[in-house]
Amino acid sequence: MPLPREAIATLGVRNRLRVHNIGGDHFSLRRFRLELEWPDGRRAQSDIAAATWSQPPGWPHAEGIRVPAGQPLEVDLWFDLGG
């Protein structure tokens, strides 16, 4: 999804992604990453966050990091600038 300029201006080595479960669904999410593509065609991606996040914690299929209902899921995504 395209990011607004304000979001692009905040990107750094460490980036926090928040997922708000507005509909109150039951879910598990995993393998987050940021993939960037510049207008000139260059691409970069963050490391992959391999953990699993589930909401709500009492859901029978929940696994990994269990996020309380009503709280956003938060994950840090890192860019390796050593390359």
Biotite code that builds the C-alpha atoms (Angstrom):
import biotite.structure as struc

atoms = struc.array([
    struc.Atom([0.000, 0.000, 0.000], chain_id="A", res_id=1, res_name="MET", atom_name="CA", element="C"),
    struc.Atom([1.333, 3.458, -0.724], chain_id="A", res_id=2, res_name="PRO", atom_name="CA", element="C"),
    struc.Atom([2.567, 5.368, 2.308], chain_id="A", res_id=3, res_name="LEU", atom_name="CA", element="C"),
    struc.Atom([1.813, 9.051, 2.755], chain_id="A", res_id=4, res_name="PRO", atom_name="CA", element="C"),
    struc.Atom([4.783, 11.438, 2.825], chain_id="A", res_id=5, res_name="ARG", atom_name="CA", element="C"),
    struc.Atom([4.354, 11.882, 6.590], chain_id="A", res_id=6, res_name="GLU", atom_name="CA", element="C"),
    struc.Atom([4.846, 8.135, 7.139], chain_id="A", res_id=7, res_name="ALA", atom_name="CA", element="C"),
    struc.Atom([7.820, 7.950, 4.780], chain_id="A", res_id=8, res_name="ILE", atom_name="CA", element="C"),
    struc.Atom([9.476, 10.818, 6.659], chain_id="A", res_id=9, res_name="ALA", atom_name="CA", element="C"),
    struc.Atom([9.367, 8.777, 9.891], chain_id="A", res_id=10, res_name="THR", atom_name="CA", element="C"),
    struc.Atom([11.048, 5.627, 8.504], chain_id="A", res_id=11, res_name="LEU", atom_name="CA", element="C"),
    struc.Atom([14.329, 4.729, 10.156], chain_id="A", res_id=12, res_name="GLY", atom_name="CA", element="C"),
    struc.Atom([16.381, 1.711, 11.177], chain_id="A", res_id=13, res_name="VAL", atom_name="CA", element="C"),
    struc.Atom([13.644, 0.679, 13.651], chain_id="A", res_id=14, res_name="ARG", atom_name="CA", element="C"),
    struc.Atom([9.998, 1.091, 12.678], chain_id="A", res_id=15, res_name="ASN", atom_name="CA", element="C"),
    struc.Atom([6.916, 0.291, 14.740], chain_id="A", res_id=16, res_name="ARG", atom_name="CA", element="C"),
    struc.Atom([3.875, -1.096, 12.926], chain_id="A", res_id=17, res_name="LEU", atom_name="CA", element="C"),
    struc.Atom([0.514, -1.053, 14.704], chain_id="A", res_id=18, res_name="ARG", atom_name="CA", element="C"),
    struc.Atom([-2.454, -3.152, 13.594], chain_id="A", res_id=19, res_name="VAL", atom_name="CA", element="C"),
    struc.Atom([-5.791, -2.018, 15.003], chain_id="A", res_id=20, res_name="HIS", atom_name="CA", element="C"),
    struc.Atom([-8.472, -4.711, 15.093], chain_id="A", res_id=21, res_name="ASN", atom_name="CA", element="C"),
    struc.Atom([-11.383, -2.348, 14.505], chain_id="A", res_id=22, res_name="ILE", atom_name="CA", element="C"),
    struc.Atom([-13.867, -5.151, 13.793], chain_id="A", res_id=23, res_name="GLY", atom_name="CA", element="C"),
    struc.Atom([-12.961, -7.162, 16.901], chain_id="A", res_id=24, res_name="GLY", atom_name="CA", element="C"),
    struc.Atom([-12.061, -10.185, 14.768], chain_id="A", res_id=25, res_name="ASP", atom_name="CA", element="C"),
    struc.Atom([-10.235, -13.323, 15.936], chain_id="A", res_id=26, res_name="HIS", atom_name="CA", element="C"),
    struc.Atom([-6.949, -13.678, 14.067], chain_id="A", res_id=27, res_name="PHE", atom_name="CA", element="C"),
    struc.Atom([-3.307, -14.693, 14.012], chain_id="A", res_id=28, res_name="SER", atom_name="CA", element="C"),
    struc.Atom([-0.761, -12.735, 11.965], chain_id="A", res_id=29, res_name="LEU", atom_name="CA", element="C"),
    struc.Atom([2.887, -13.506, 11.283], chain_id="A", res_id=30, res_name="ARG", atom_name="CA", element="C"),
    struc.Atom([5.894, -12.748, 9.086], chain_id="A", res_id=31, res_name="ARG", atom_name="CA", element="C"),
    struc.Atom([5.605, -8.964, 8.933], chain_id="A", res_id=32, res_name="PHE", atom_name="CA", element="C"),
    struc.Atom([8.027, -6.956, 6.822], chain_id="A", res_id=33, res_name="ARG", atom_name="CA", element="C"),
    struc.Atom([8.251, -3.588, 5.129], chain_id="A", res_id=34, res_name="LEU", atom_name="CA", element="C"),
    struc.Atom([9.042, -3.607, 1.441], chain_id="A", res_id=35, res_name="GLU", atom_name="CA", element="C"),
    struc.Atom([9.890, -0.285, -0.160], chain_id="A", res_id=36, res_name="LEU", atom_name="CA", element="C"),
    struc.Atom([10.048, 0.655, -3.809], chain_id="A", res_id=37, res_name="GLU", atom_name="CA", element="C"),
    struc.Atom([11.381, 4.054, -4.870], chain_id="A", res_id=38, res_name="TRP", atom_name="CA", element="C"),
    struc.Atom([10.145, 5.868, -7.986], chain_id="A", res_id=39, res_name="PRO", atom_name="CA", element="C"),
    struc.Atom([13.428, 5.014, -9.755], chain_id="A", res_id=40, res_name="ASP", atom_name="CA", element="C"),
    struc.Atom([12.770, 1.269, -9.273], chain_id="A", res_id=41, res_name="GLY", atom_name="CA", element="C"),
    struc.Atom([15.179, 0.598, -6.390], chain_id="A", res_id=42, res_name="ARG", atom_name="CA", element="C"),
    struc.Atom([13.810, -1.715, -3.708], chain_id="A", res_id=43, res_name="ARG", atom_name="CA", element="C"),
    struc.Atom([14.573, -2.461, -0.069], chain_id="A", res_id=44, res_name="ALA", atom_name="CA", element="C"),
    struc.Atom([12.967, -4.554, 2.619], chain_id="A", res_id=45, res_name="GLN", atom_name="CA", element="C"),
    struc.Atom([13.127, -4.809, 6.377], chain_id="A", res_id=46, res_name="SER", atom_name="CA", element="C"),
    struc.Atom([14.045, -7.929, 8.266], chain_id="A", res_id=47, res_name="ASP", atom_name="CA", element="C"),
    struc.Atom([11.073, -10.268, 8.670], chain_id="A", res_id=48, res_name="ILE", atom_name="CA", element="C"),
    struc.Atom([9.446, -10.381, 12.106], chain_id="A", res_id=49, res_name="ALA", atom_name="CA", element="C"),
    struc.Atom([8.992, -14.135, 12.455], chain_id="A", res_id=50, res_name="ALA", atom_name="CA", element="C"),
    struc.Atom([6.834, -14.171, 15.598], chain_id="A", res_id=51, res_name="ALA", atom_name="CA", element="C"),
    struc.Atom([3.082, -14.824, 15.521], chain_id="A", res_id=52, res_name="THR", atom_name="CA", element="C"),
    struc.Atom([0.586, -12.441, 17.120], chain_id="A", res_id=53, res_name="TRP", atom_name="CA", element="C"),
    struc.Atom([-2.986, -13.485, 17.972], chain_id="A", res_id=54, res_name="SER", atom_name="CA", element="C"),
    struc.Atom([-6.063, -11.682, 19.216], chain_id="A", res_id=55, res_name="GLN", atom_name="CA", element="C"),
    struc.Atom([-7.964, -12.230, 21.469], chain_id="A", res_id=56, res_name="PRO", atom_name="CA", element="C"),
    struc.Atom([-5.807, -14.254, 23.875], chain_id="A", res_id=57, res_name="PRO", atom_name="CA", element="C"),
    struc.Atom([-8.621, -16.686, 24.735], chain_id="A", res_id=58, res_name="GLY", atom_name="CA", element="C"),
    struc.Atom([-9.316, -17.660, 21.119], chain_id="A", res_id=59, res_name="TRP", atom_name="CA", element="C"),
    struc.Atom([-8.853, -21.469, 20.843], chain_id="A", res_id=60, res_name="PRO", atom_name="CA", element="C"),
    struc.Atom([-6.549, -21.076, 17.821], chain_id="A", res_id=61, res_name="HIS", atom_name="CA", element="C"),
    struc.Atom([-4.426, -18.288, 19.356], chain_id="A", res_id=62, res_name="ALA", atom_name="CA", element="C"),
    struc.Atom([-0.674, -18.814, 19.280], chain_id="A", res_id=63, res_name="GLU", atom_name="CA", element="C"),
    struc.Atom([2.487, -16.861, 19.911], chain_id="A", res_id=64, res_name="GLY", atom_name="CA", element="C"),
    struc.Atom([2.163, -13.372, 21.374], chain_id="A", res_id=65, res_name="ILE", atom_name="CA", element="C"),
    struc.Atom([-1.405, -12.990, 22.597], chain_id="A", res_id=66, res_name="ARG", atom_name="CA", element="C"),
    struc.Atom([-2.658, -9.421, 22.366], chain_id="A", res_id=67, res_name="VAL", atom_name="CA", element="C"),
    struc.Atom([-5.577, -8.411, 24.614], chain_id="A", res_id=68, res_name="PRO", atom_name="CA", element="C"),
    struc.Atom([-8.800, -7.427, 22.839], chain_id="A", res_id=69, res_name="ALA", atom_name="CA", element="C"),
    struc.Atom([-9.020, -3.692, 22.271], chain_id="A", res_id=70, res_name="GLY", atom_name="CA", element="C"),
    struc.Atom([-5.243, -3.217, 22.148], chain_id="A", res_id=71, res_name="GLN", atom_name="CA", element="C"),
    struc.Atom([-3.353, -2.765, 18.890], chain_id="A", res_id=72, res_name="PRO", atom_name="CA", element="C"),
    struc.Atom([-0.892, -5.416, 17.808], chain_id="A", res_id=73, res_name="LEU", atom_name="CA", element="C"),
    struc.Atom([2.578, -3.796, 17.717], chain_id="A", res_id=74, res_name="GLU", atom_name="CA", element="C"),
    struc.Atom([5.652, -5.091, 15.937], chain_id="A", res_id=75, res_name="VAL", atom_name="CA", element="C"),
    struc.Atom([9.075, -3.544, 15.401], chain_id="A", res_id=76, res_name="ASP", atom_name="CA", element="C"),
    struc.Atom([10.505, -3.883, 11.901], chain_id="A", res_id=77, res_name="LEU", atom_name="CA", element="C"),
    struc.Atom([14.220, -3.249, 11.347], chain_id="A", res_id=78, res_name="TRP", atom_name="CA", element="C"),
    struc.Atom([16.232, -2.266, 8.302], chain_id="A", res_id=79, res_name="PHE", atom_name="CA", element="C"),
    struc.Atom([19.794, -3.588, 8.158], chain_id="A", res_id=80, res_name="ASP", atom_name="CA", element="C"),
    struc.Atom([21.886, -0.647, 6.960], chain_id="A", res_id=81, res_name="LEU", atom_name="CA", element="C"),
    struc.Atom([25.174, -2.566, 7.082], chain_id="A", res_id=82, res_name="GLY", atom_name="CA", element="C"),
    struc.Atom([24.952, -3.853, 3.529], chain_id="A", res_id=83, res_name="GLY", atom_name="CA", element="C"),
])
